[in-house]
Amino acid sequence: MKPATSLRQAAALAAVVALALLACKKKAPAPKPVPTLAPKPVSTGPCPNGHSIDPKPGEFRPSQTAFKDKRYDEAQMLLDHLIKNYPHSATLRVWRGDAALFERHLSDGKKKYQKAADDALVFYNEAEKLHNQECTLPEIEHYYLRMDSAYAYLRKGDADSALTQLEIAKKHWSNSAEVFYTLARAYCLKKDVDQCADNFKQALVIAKALRRPRFLRTHRSLDDWIHRSRRQSEFGPLRRDKRYREIIKKVNEDN
């Protein structure tokens, strides 16, 4: 009888084990799906990698050097040649616009001064179009696209178009005294002295705090901005307002 009992006990034990394994299988959580990497977004514009297609540094450098040396005619010629070879370079168009804008000064006469702004805006508008088509500008060129477009519009007396560019700049570079100072210029041009005063004050506060985008070509101190404000053509309404002197006094006194 013992062998038969042992067989029955073994069979019973096997059944218990099988049931336990089945229960564990039912209770075991479903395996988590293996995460898959999201596909890398592909630009739908003319620049497949989503960035301005620019010349290599060695190819770009001669035109940049000519610009920095204020040889603007030469810079324009070199940049025009590069633009033919790099039709999807938003960067080149920003530099080409700058070469046109800064070639003329008010001392050259108002007509030439404003025509330089018109010539520059052709290239700035092309650069902005490419930037919006996902030929994205590097940060430094994006900054100068917005600021120098605003300067061109201010030359033409078009405060509203300047403000459009400056509001974009403010969203990206709220640490730039230049942005707020230029906003003040545009609002004073519109005779909106309240906004002019507020933005002028913010420009001085930022300048005193020594905050700025690190890539700026030039950096002006608090005293520089105050000195410029005393001669700024658009600031006539602000200078006649008592807030002008109060702002300067308060910023100089604050620790």
C-alpha positions in Angstrom: 0.0 0.0 0.0 2.8 2.4 0.7 3.9 2.7 -3.0 0.4 3.5 -4.0 0.1 6.1 -1.3 3.4 7.7 -2.3 2.2 8.0 -5.9 -1.1 9.6 -4.8 0.8 12.0 -2.6 3.3 12.9 -5.5 0.4 13.5 -7.8 -1.4 15.7 -5.3 1.8 17.7 -4.7 2.3 18.1 -8.4 -1.3 19.4 -8.8 -0.7 21.9 -6.0 2.5 23.1 -7.5 0.8 23.5 -10.9 -2.1 25.4 -9.4 0.4 27.7 -7.5 2.3 28.4 -10.7 -0.9 29.1 -12.6 -2.0 31.5 -9.9 1.4 33.3 -9.9 1.2 33.5 -13.7 -2.2 35.1 -13.5 -1.2 37.6 -10.8 2.1 38.6 -12.5 2.0 42.1 -14.0 2.1 42.3 -17.7 5.6 43.2 -18.9 6.1 46.9 -19.7 6.4 47.8 -23.3 9.9 48.5 -24.5 10.1 52.3 -24.9 10.8 53.5 -28.4 12.6 56.6 -29.3 10.5 59.3 -30.8 11.5 60.0 -34.4 13.7 63.0 -34.8 11.7 65.8 -36.2 12.5 66.6 -39.8 12.4 70.1 -41.1 9.6 70.7 -43.7 11.4 73.9 -44.9 14.3 74.3 -47.3 16.9 73.5 -44.6 16.7 69.7 -43.8 18.5 70.0 -40.5 16.3 73.0 -39.3 19.2 75.5 -39.2 20.5 78.2 -41.5 22.8 76.6 -44.1 25.9 78.9 -43.7 29.4 78.9 -45.3 32.3 77.4 -43.3 34.2 79.9 -41.1 37.1 80.2 -43.5 34.8 81.0 -46.4 32.8 83.5 -44.3 35.7 85.3 -42.6 36.8 87.7 -45.4 33.3 89.3 -45.5 33.1 89.5 -41.7 36.5 91.1 -41.5 35.6 93.7 -44.1 32.4 94.5 -42.2 34.2 94.8 -38.8 36.8 97.1 -40.5 33.9 99.2 -41.8 34.8 98.5 -45.4 31.1 98.1 -46.1 31.3 98.2 -49.9 33.7 95.3 -49.9 31.6 93.4 -47.4 28.5 93.8 -49.5 30.3 92.5 -52.6 31.7 89.5 -50.7 28.4 88.7 -49.1 26.5 89.0 -52.3 28.8 86.3 -53.8 28.3 84.0 -50.8 24.5 84.5 -50.9 24.5 83.1 -54.5 26.3 80.0 -53.3 24.2 79.7 -50.1 20.6 80.5 -51.0 19.3 79.1 -47.7 21.6 81.0 -45.4 19.5 83.4 -43.2 22.8 84.3 -41.4 24.4 85.8 -44.6 21.3 88.0 -45.1 21.5 89.4 -41.6 25.1 90.4 -42.2 24.3 91.7 -45.7 21.5 93.9 -44.2 23.9 95.2 -41.6 26.5 96.1 -44.3 23.8 98.2 -46.0 22.4 99.8 -42.9 25.7 100.9 -41.3 27.2 102.1 -44.5 25.3 105.4 -44.2 25.1 107.9 -41.4 22.8 110.9 -40.9 25.6 113.1 -41.8 25.4 111.7 -45.4 22.0 113.3 -45.7 18.5 112.1 -44.7 17.7 110.6 -48.1 20.8 108.4 -48.2 20.4 107.5 -44.6 16.8 106.3 -45.1 17.6 104.6 -48.4 20.2 102.5 -46.5 17.5 101.4 -44.2 15.3 100.4 -47.1 18.1 98.5 -48.7 18.9 96.7 -45.4 15.2 95.8 -44.8 15.2 93.8 -48.1 17.8 91.4 -46.6 16.4 91.4 -43.1 13.0 90.4 -44.5 14.6 87.6 -46.5 16.4 86.5 -43.4 13.2 86.5 -41.3 11.4 84.5 -44.0 14.1 81.8 -44.0 14.2 81.8 -40.2 10.4 81.2 -40.1 10.8 78.4 -42.7 13.0 76.5 -40.2 16.3 77.8 -41.6 16.8 78.9 -38.0 19.3 81.6 -37.2 22.0 81.2 -34.5 21.1 83.2 -31.4 23.5 86.0 -32.1 22.3 86.6 -35.6 18.7 86.3 -34.5 19.3 89.0 -31.9 20.8 91.4 -34.5 18.1 90.6 -37.0 15.5 91.9 -34.5 17.5 94.8 -33.2 18.9 96.0 -36.6 15.5 95.7 -38.3 14.1 97.9 -35.5 16.9 100.4 -36.1 16.1 100.5 -39.8 12.4 101.1 -39.1 13.1 103.8 -36.7 15.3 105.6 -39.3 12.1 105.5 -41.5 10.0 106.8 -38.7 8.0 103.6 -38.6 7.6 103.0 -34.8 4.9 100.3 -35.1 7.1 98.0 -37.3 10.0 98.7 -35.0 7.9 97.6 -32.0 6.9 94.4 -33.7 10.6 93.4 -33.9 11.4 94.7 -30.4 8.6 92.8 -28.7 10.1 89.6 -30.2 13.5 90.6 -28.9 12.2 91.3 -25.4 10.7 87.8 -25.2 14.1 86.2 -26.0 16.5 88.7 -24.4 14.9 90.3 -21.4 18.4 91.0 -20.0 19.3 93.4 -22.7 19.4 97.1 -21.9 19.6 97.8 -25.6 16.2 96.2 -26.2 14.5 98.3 -23.6 16.3 101.5 -24.5 15.2 101.0 -28.2 11.6 100.2 -27.0 11.7 103.6 -25.2 12.8 105.2 -28.5 9.9 103.7 -30.4 7.3 104.6 -27.8 8.6 108.2 -27.6 8.4 108.3 -31.4 4.7 107.4 -30.9 4.4 110.1 -28.2 3.5 107.4 -25.7 5.6 109.0 -22.9 4.3 106.5 -20.2 5.7 103.5 -22.1 8.8 105.4 -23.1 9.6 106.3 -19.5 8.9 102.7 -18.2 11.2 101.1 -20.8 13.9 103.8 -20.3 13.9 103.0 -16.6 14.2 99.3 -17.2 17.1 99.8 -19.6 19.0 101.7 -16.9 18.2 99.2 -14.2 19.6 96.4 -16.4 22.7 98.4 -17.3 23.4 99.1 -13.7 23.0 95.4 -12.8 25.6 94.6 -15.5 23.3 92.1 -17.1 23.5 91.5 -20.8 23.5 88.8 -23.5 27.1 87.7 -23.5 27.4 87.6 -27.3 26.8 91.4 -27.8 29.2 93.0 -30.2 29.4 96.1 -27.9 28.4 96.7 -24.3 27.4 100.1 -22.9 27.5 101.1 -19.3 24.8 102.9 -17.3 26.6 106.2 -17.9 26.7 105.5 -21.7 23.0 105.0 -21.9 22.3 108.2 -19.8 24.7 110.1 -22.0 23.0 108.8 -25.2 19.5 109.6 -23.8 20.4 113.3 -23.5 21.0 113.5 -27.3 18.5 110.9 -28.5 16.3 112.5 -31.2 13.1 110.6 -30.2 13.5 111.4 -26.5 12.3 115.0 -26.7 8.9 114.2 -25.1 10.6 112.2 -22.3 13.2 114.9 -21.6 10.4 117.4 -21.2 8.7 115.2 -18.6 9.8 115.4 -15.0 10.1 111.6 -14.9 13.2 111.7 -17.1 15.3 113.3 -14.4 13.6 111.3 -11.6 14.5 108.0 -13.3 18.1 108.9 -13.7 18.4 110.2 -10.1 16.7 107.1 -8.6 18.8 104.6 -10.6 22.0 106.4 -9.6 21.0 106.5 -5.9 19.7 102.9 -5.6 22.3 100.4 -4.3 
